[in-house]
Amino acid sequence: MSQSSARLYRGRVADQIVDDLRAQILSGALADGARLPSERELAAQYDVSAPTIREAVRVLTAMGLLSTRNGSRTTVTASGDTLLAMSIASVVQFEKVSAPDVFGLLGALNAYAVEQAVERASDEDIAGLRAAAEQAAKVADAESSAAALLHFFVTLSAISHNPLLAALCRFITQMQIGLALELSKESAEEWGRVPRSLSKARMDIVDALARRDGPAAVQLVREYHYKAVKRVQTSPGAKRLRETDPGLAGLLSSWLGTHVGLGGSADRRTRP
């Protein structure tokens, strides 16, 4: 704990404590999994009352930075994926962003990721991406196929060696695959239609990366996303919602509300 945190300026004291503890968590001074000092210790540290400390802890818990369980000490639960997911989900839900707009952004991000990967990825990285593409072409059932597809695109963004870009791609890919699964709930065949039909396109992306052909890889990724989004939008599930939810913003908001929270960035079904 920073000793300077005890010196609070005039203003709303609980907010200052939140800001100080948040800064310590994000800087790593209070590491993920670390136990927070007791309520009494924090009250003495900041020279405030116990209710003020409880208020600050409640705010940090709502932010996803702390976890408080009955009978145990409050712990730091800072996770970049969770924080990013909650932030993106909040904007998408508040602004009622449509699915095409979200997934158009994903196409641009993945195009940049592949551009970076051409320059930064090792031969071993590309071999791992090839293995992921081969695995995604093999699986048949919806859940395994979703996990394999997510693994391919998570690997693609990871070999860009750009952590922020990879985190953004990872979560928005979870959103796209999660929405596709929702739209195909009534038919496993409907879900399998899109991933299977684009198996060769994924392998073409890998081959372009292996050749270190940046322009070709970027173009292939853009074409892939255009086809994937188009096929999701024209699926029977999307057509059924066309009149009541034309941009699928409602369905997307509902999926985010169900799958994004303090327990993790997204439901396990769409994790690799």
Phi, psi and chi 1 to 4 in degrees:
 res  aa     phi    psi   chi1   chi2   chi3   chi4
   1 MET       -  138.3  -68.6  -77.4  -64.4      -
   2 SER   -74.6  126.7  168.9      -      -      -
   3 GLN   -66.8  -25.7  -68.9  -56.8  -48.9      -
   4 SER   -67.8  -16.3   64.4      -      -      -
   5 SER   -65.5  -19.9   61.9      -      -      -
   6 ALA   -72.0  -19.6      -      -      -      -
   7 ARG   -91.3   95.5  -62.4 -168.0  -65.4  -88.5
   8 LEU   -99.6  137.0  -62.0  175.4      -      -
   9 TYR   -87.0  171.6   51.1   86.9      -      -
  10 ARG   -67.2  146.3  -65.6 -178.6   65.2 -177.3
  11 GLY   138.3 -165.8      -      -      -      -
  12 ARG   -76.6  109.5 -165.5  164.2 -174.5  -82.2
  13 VAL   -63.2  -42.6  176.1      -      -      -
  14 ALA   -59.8  -38.8      -      -      -      -
  15 ASP   -64.3  -37.9  -70.3  -15.0      -      -
  16 GLN   -66.7  -38.2  -63.2  170.7   49.5      -
  17 ILE   -66.0  -42.8  -64.2  170.8      -      -
  18 VAL   -57.0  -48.3  167.4      -      -      -
  19 ASP   -61.5  -41.3  -71.0  -17.0      -      -
  20 ASP   -68.0  -47.5 -173.9   68.2      -      -
  21 LEU   -66.3  -38.9  -69.9  174.0      -      -
  22 ARG   -60.2  -44.1  177.6  177.6  175.9  -87.5
  23 ALA   -62.3  -39.4      -      -      -      -
  24 GLN   -67.1  -37.8  -68.1 -174.9   58.6      -
  25 ILE   -67.8  -46.9  -68.9  168.6      -      -
  26 LEU   -69.7  -27.1  -64.1 -179.4      -      -
  27 SER   -81.9  -14.9   70.5      -      -      -
  28 GLY    94.3   -3.0      -      -      -      -
  29 ALA   -62.2  -36.4      -      -      -      -
  30 LEU  -109.3  101.6  -77.1  170.8      -      -
  31 ALA   -78.4  158.9      -      -      -      -
  32 ASP   -56.7  129.3 -175.5   29.5      -      -
  33 GLY    92.2  -11.7      -      -      -      -
  34 ALA   -72.0  148.7      -      -      -      -
  35 ARG   -84.0  136.0  -72.9 -172.8  172.5 -173.2
  36 LEU   -75.1  143.8 -158.2   65.7      -      -
  37 PRO   -53.5  156.8  -26.7   35.8      -      -
  38 SER   -63.8  163.0   69.4      -      -      -
  39 GLU   -56.5  -41.9 -174.8  178.6  -76.0      -
  40 ARG   -64.4  -43.2  179.4  179.0  -63.7  179.3
  41 GLU   -64.1  -41.3  -69.6  169.3  -29.1      -
  42 LEU   -67.3  -38.6  -73.9  171.1      -      -
  43 ALA   -62.0  -40.7      -      -      -      -
  44 ALA   -69.3  -39.9      -      -      -      -
  45 GLN   -60.1  -43.8  174.8   77.6   28.5      -
  46 TYR   -96.0   -5.6  -70.7  102.4      -      -
  47 ASP    58.2   50.9 -167.2   22.4      -      -
  48 VAL  -133.9  177.1  -63.2      -      -      -
  49 SER   -82.2  162.1   66.3      -      -      -
  50 ALA   -61.0  -42.2      -      -      -      -
  51 PRO   -59.2  -33.0  -27.9   37.4      -      -
  52 THR   -66.2  -41.0  -60.7      -      -      -
  53 ILE   -65.0  -41.8  -66.4  -61.5      -      -
  54 ARG   -62.1  -39.2  -76.3 -163.6  -70.7  -87.2
  55 GLU   -62.7  -44.2 -178.2 -178.9   -8.3      -
  56 ALA   -63.8  -40.6      -      -      -      -
  57 VAL   -65.4  -38.8  168.6      -      -      -
  58 ARG   -61.6  -41.7  -81.5 -163.8  -65.0  -91.2
  59 VAL   -64.4  -45.5  171.8      -      -      -
  60 LEU   -67.1  -31.1  -70.0  163.4      -      -
  61 THR   -68.1  -41.8  -60.0      -      -      -
  62 ALA   -64.3  -30.1      -      -      -      -
  63 MET   -74.0  -13.8  -71.3  179.9  177.5      -
  64 GLY    88.2   13.4      -      -      -      -
  65 LEU   -95.0  -19.8  -64.6  173.5      -      -
  66 LEU  -131.3  155.5  -64.8  177.0      -      -
  67 SER  -127.7  125.1  174.9      -      -      -
  68 THR  -118.0  122.5  -56.8      -      -      -
  69 ARG  -124.8  145.3  -64.5  177.6 -178.6  174.2
  70 ASN   -59.9  131.4  -68.0  -27.6      -      -
  71 GLY    84.4    2.4      -      -      -      -
  72 SER  -139.1  160.2   61.9      -      -      -
  73 ARG   -69.1  144.0 -176.9   76.5   65.7   86.5
  74 THR   -63.8  135.1  -60.4      -      -      -
  75 THR  -121.8  155.9   56.6      -      -      -
  76 VAL   -78.6  130.1  177.1      -      -      -
  77 THR  -127.8   39.4   55.1      -      -      -
  78 ALA   -68.7  120.5      -      -      -      -
  79 SER  -132.8  121.6  162.4      -      -      -
  80 GLY   -56.8  -42.7      -      -      -      -
  81 ASP   -62.5  -43.4  -81.8   -8.4      -      -
  82 THR   -66.1  -44.8  -60.9      -      -      -
  83 LEU   -62.2  -43.4  -65.0  172.4      -      -
  84 LEU   -65.4  -44.1 -178.2   66.0      -      -
  85 ALA   -60.3  -44.7      -      -      -      -
  86 MET   -65.3  -37.3  -69.0  177.5   66.4      -
  87 SER   -67.5  -47.2  -62.6      -      -      -
  88 ILE   -64.8  -43.5  -67.5  174.9      -      -
  89 ALA   -60.5  -40.0      -      -      -      -
  90 SER   -62.2  -44.7  -63.4      -      -      -
  91 VAL   -65.8  -45.6  173.3      -      -      -
  92 VAL   -60.9  -44.0  169.9      -      -      -
  93 GLN   -71.2  -43.9  -69.0  174.5  -63.5      -
  94 PHE   -66.1  -42.7 -178.0   74.5      -      -
  95 GLU   -86.9   -2.8  -62.5  -69.9  -10.4      -
  96 LYS    53.7   50.4  -62.4  177.6  175.9   57.8
  97 VAL   -69.8  137.1 -180.0      -      -      -
  98 SER   -78.9  157.0   70.6      -      -      -
  99 ALA   -60.2  -44.4      -      -      -      -
 100 PRO   -58.2  -36.3  -26.9   36.1      -      -
 101 ASP   -68.5  -41.4  -76.0  -15.5      -      -
 102 VAL   -63.7  -46.0  172.7      -      -      -
 103 PHE   -78.4  -22.4  -55.9  144.4      -      -
 104 GLY   -65.2  -39.2      -      -      -      -
 105 LEU   -62.7  -41.2  173.0   61.4      -      -
 106 LEU   -61.1  -40.5  178.2   59.8      -      -
 107 GLY   -60.2  -42.7      -      -      -      -
 108 ALA   -65.6  -40.9      -      -      -      -
 109 LEU   -65.3  -43.2  -70.3  171.3      -      -
 110 ASN   -68.8  -31.5  -87.4  -26.3      -      -
 111 ALA   -63.8  -41.7      -      -      -      -
 112 TYR   -68.4  -37.3 -178.1   52.6      -      -
 113 ALA   -61.7  -43.3      -      -      -      -
 114 VAL   -70.1  -32.7   80.4      -      -      -
 115 GLU   -63.2  -42.0 -175.2  178.4  -47.1      -
 116 GLN   -68.5  -38.2  -64.4  -82.0  -71.9      -
 117 ALA   -64.8  -34.2      -      -      -      -
 118 VAL   -55.9  -38.8  165.9      -      -      -
 119 GLU   -87.5  -32.0  -62.0  178.8    0.1      -
 120 ARG  -107.5  -25.1  -60.1  178.6  177.9 -177.4
 121 ALA   -71.9  141.7      -      -      -      -
 122 SER   -83.5  167.7   66.0      -      -      -
 123 ASP   -60.8  -34.9  -69.8  -16.7      -      -
 124 GLU   -66.2  -39.0 -176.0  178.5   -4.1      -
 125 ASP   -58.9  -45.6  -72.5  -23.1      -      -
 126 ILE   -68.3  -34.9  -64.7  171.8      -      -
 127 ALA   -63.0  -38.1      -      -      -      -
 128 GLY   -65.3  -37.7      -      -      -      -
 129 LEU   -67.3  -38.2 -176.1   64.6      -      -
 130 ARG   -62.7  -42.5 -173.3  178.6  -62.0  -80.8
 131 ALA   -62.2  -38.6      -      -      -      -
 132 ALA   -65.7  -38.8      -      -      -      -
 133 ALA   -65.3  -41.7      -      -      -      -
 134 GLU   -64.6  -40.1  -68.7  171.0  -10.1      -
 135 GLN   -66.7  -40.2 -179.9   61.1   27.7      -
 136 ALA   -64.8  -25.8      -      -      -      -
 137 ALA   -79.0  -16.9      -      -      -      -
 138 LYS   -92.6  -39.0  -67.6  176.4 -177.0  176.8
 139 VAL   -68.8  151.4  -67.4      -      -      -
 140 ALA  -115.3  -47.5      -      -      -      -
 141 ASP   -71.6  156.9   65.8  -80.4      -      -
 142 ALA   -60.3  -47.9      -      -      -      -
 143 GLU   -67.0  -43.1  -70.6 -162.3    5.6      -
 144 SER   -66.7  -38.0  -63.5      -      -      -
 145 SER   -65.4  -41.7  177.1      -      -      -
 146 ALA   -62.8  -43.1      -      -      -      -
 147 ALA   -65.0  -40.4      -      -      -      -
 148 ALA   -69.3  -38.1      -      -      -      -
 149 LEU   -66.5  -43.0 -165.6   59.5      -      -
 150 LEU   -61.4  -42.3  176.5   59.5      -      -
 151 HIS   -60.6  -39.9  178.5   59.0      -      -
 152 PHE   -60.5  -49.3  173.2   80.7      -      -
 153 PHE   -76.1  -29.2  -79.0  104.3      -      -
 154 VAL   -64.7  -41.5  166.0      -      -      -
 155 THR   -64.7  -41.8  -57.3      -      -      -
 156 LEU   -58.3  -46.3  175.3   62.6      -      -
 157 SER   -71.7  -33.1   61.7      -      -      -
 158 ALA   -65.8  -36.0      -      -      -      -
 159 ILE   -79.2    2.7   65.3  174.9      -      -
 160 SER   -73.9  -18.9   72.1      -      -      -
 161 HIS    56.2   37.4  -64.3  -77.0      -      -
 162 ASN  -124.0   99.1 -179.0  -34.2      -      -
 163 PRO   -57.7  -41.4  -24.1   34.2      -      -
 164 LEU   -67.1  -44.4  176.5   58.8      -      -
 165 LEU   -60.6  -43.9  176.9   61.0      -      -
 166 ALA   -62.5  -41.3      -      -      -      -
 167 ALA   -65.5  -42.1      -      -      -      -
 168 LEU   -62.4  -48.2  -72.7  165.5      -      -
 169 CYS   -61.3  -41.2  -69.9      -      -      -
 170 ARG   -59.3  -49.1 -172.0  160.9   53.2 -119.0
 171 PHE   -73.0  -42.2  177.6   61.7      -      -
 172 ILE   -68.3  -30.0  -59.4  177.0      -      -
 173 THR   -65.1  -40.0  -60.6      -      -      -
 174 GLN   -59.6  -39.7  -70.9  176.8   -5.6      -
 175 MET   -63.5  -45.6  -69.3  168.7   61.7      -
 176 GLN   -63.9  -46.3  178.0  170.2  -42.2      -
 177 ILE   -68.1  -38.6  -67.1  174.2      -      -
 178 GLY   -61.7  -41.8      -      -      -      -
 179 LEU   -66.3  -41.2 -167.0   70.3      -      -
 180 ALA   -61.7  -39.0      -      -      -      -
 181 LEU   -65.1  -41.1  -79.2  170.8      -      -
 182 GLU   -60.6  -41.5  -73.3  -68.2  -38.2      -
 183 LEU   -71.8  -19.2  -69.9  169.8      -      -
 184 SER  -109.4   17.2   62.3      -      -      -
 185 LYS   -55.9  -34.9  -89.5 -175.4  173.8  179.0
 186 GLU   -80.8  -11.3  -62.4  176.6   10.2      -
 187 SER  -150.0  114.5  169.2      -      -      -
 188 ALA   -64.4  -32.4      -      -      -      -
 189 GLU   -65.4  -36.6 -179.9   58.2   32.1      -
 190 GLU   -62.8  -40.5 -175.1  178.2  -34.9      -
 191 TRP   -64.3  -46.4  157.0 -102.5      -      -
 192 GLY   -68.3  -18.5      -      -      -      -
 193 ARG   -59.7  -44.4 -177.0  175.8   62.8   90.5
 194 VAL   -74.2  -53.4  175.1      -      -      -
 195 PRO   -59.8  -40.3  -19.4   28.8      -      -
 196 ARG   -66.7  -40.0  -78.5 -162.4  -57.5  -90.9
 197 SER   -70.1  -16.2   64.9      -      -      -
 198 LEU  -110.8   16.2  -65.6  173.5      -      -
 199 SER   -60.5  -45.5  -66.3      -      -      -
 200 LYS   -65.1  -37.0 -176.8 -180.0 -178.1  -58.1
 201 ALA   -62.6  -38.0      -      -      -      -
 202 ARG   -66.2  -40.6  -70.4 -169.3  -66.6  -86.9
 203 MET   -68.5  -33.0 -167.0   58.0   72.8      -
 204 ASP   -62.8  -37.3  -72.6  -16.9      -      -
 205 ILE   -62.4  -44.6  -66.8  169.2      -      -
 206 VAL   -61.1  -44.4  178.5      -      -      -
 207 ASP   -62.4  -40.3  -70.9  -20.9      -      -
 208 ALA   -64.7  -38.6      -      -      -      -
 209 LEU   -63.7  -42.4  -90.6  171.7      -      -
 210 ALA   -62.8  -31.7      -      -      -      -
 211 ARG   -81.3   -6.9  -62.4 -167.6  -52.6  -89.2
 212 ARG    60.0   38.3  -54.0  -70.4  174.6  171.4
 213 ASP   -99.1   88.6 -172.4  -18.6      -      -
 214 GLY   -58.9  -53.3      -      -      -      -
 215 PRO   -57.2  -40.9  -27.9   36.7      -      -
 216 ALA   -66.8  -42.3      -      -      -      -
 217 ALA   -63.3  -42.8      -      -      -      -
 218 VAL   -63.2  -45.1  167.8      -      -      -
 219 GLN   -63.0  -40.9 -176.3   61.3   30.0      -
 220 LEU   -64.5  -39.7  -73.2  165.6      -      -
 221 VAL   -64.8  -42.9  164.8      -      -      -
 222 ARG   -63.0  -42.6  -73.1  175.8  174.5  158.9
 223 GLU   -64.8  -39.6  -70.4  174.4   -1.3      -
 224 TYR   -60.0  -49.3 -179.1   97.5      -      -
 225 HIS   -65.6  -38.0  -84.0  -80.7      -      -
 226 TYR   -60.3  -46.2  174.7   80.5      -      -
 227 LYS   -67.0  -42.7  -68.3  174.8 -177.0  176.0
 228 ALA   -62.9  -46.6      -      -      -      -
 229 VAL   -66.5  -40.8  171.7      -      -      -
 230 LYS   -60.7  -42.2 -168.7   72.6  174.7  176.1
 231 ARG   -71.4  -33.3  -67.2 -177.9 -168.1 -169.5
 232 VAL   -67.1  -43.3  168.7      -      -      -
 233 GLN   -65.5  -28.0  -70.7  176.7  -47.5      -
 234 THR   -99.3    9.1   57.2      -      -      -
 235 SER   -69.4  155.9   67.6      -      -      -
 236 PRO   -55.6  -37.9  -28.7   37.0      -      -
 237 GLY   -63.4  -42.1      -      -      -      -
 238 ALA   -68.3  -37.8      -      -      -      -
 239 LYS   -63.3  -36.4  -72.3  177.5  179.6  178.1
 240 ARG   -64.1  -29.0  -75.1 -167.3  -64.2  -86.8
 241 LEU   -96.0    1.8  -67.6  171.6      -      -
 242 ARG   -59.0  -40.3 -173.2  160.2  -67.8  164.5
 243 GLU   -76.5  -39.8  -70.1 -172.4    7.0      -
 244 THR   -90.0  -25.5   57.0      -      -      -
 245 ASP  -145.7   67.2 -170.6   13.2      -      -
 246 PRO   -60.0  -35.8   19.6  -31.9      -      -
 247 GLY   -95.7    4.7      -      -      -      -
 248 LEU    59.4   20.6  -59.7  178.4      -      -
 249 ALA   -65.5  -37.4      -      -      -      -
 250 GLY   -65.9  -44.5      -      -      -      -
 251 LEU   -65.0  -41.2 -179.2   62.7      -      -
 252 LEU   -63.7  -43.5 -177.0   58.2      -      -
 253 SER   -62.6  -40.7  179.0      -      -      -
 254 SER   -63.6  -42.2  175.5      -      -      -
 255 TRP   -63.5  -42.8 -175.7   89.2      -      -
 256 LEU   -63.9  -41.9  -70.6  167.8      -      -
 257 GLY   -62.3  -32.4      -      -      -      -
 258 THR   -82.2  -37.0  -59.0      -      -      -
 259 HIS  -105.2  -11.8  -64.5   82.4      -      -
 260 VAL  -114.6  127.5  177.8      -      -      -
 261 GLY  -171.8 -168.0      -      -      -      -
 262 LEU   -69.5  -18.1  -60.0 -177.1      -      -
 263 GLY   -77.5  -11.6      -      -      -      -
 264 GLY   162.7  170.2      -      -      -      -
 265 SER   -75.4  -30.7   61.5      -      -      -
 266 ALA  -164.7  163.8      -      -      -      -
 267 ASP   -58.7  147.1 -171.9  -87.9      -      -
 268 ARG   -61.1  -24.9  -67.6 -178.5 -178.1  -86.3
 269 ARG   -64.8  -23.2  -73.4  178.0  -62.1  174.3
 270 THR  -110.7   26.4   53.5      -      -      -
 271 ARG  -106.7  150.6  -70.4 -177.1 -177.3  178.2
 272 PRO   -70.1      -   24.1  -30.3      -      -
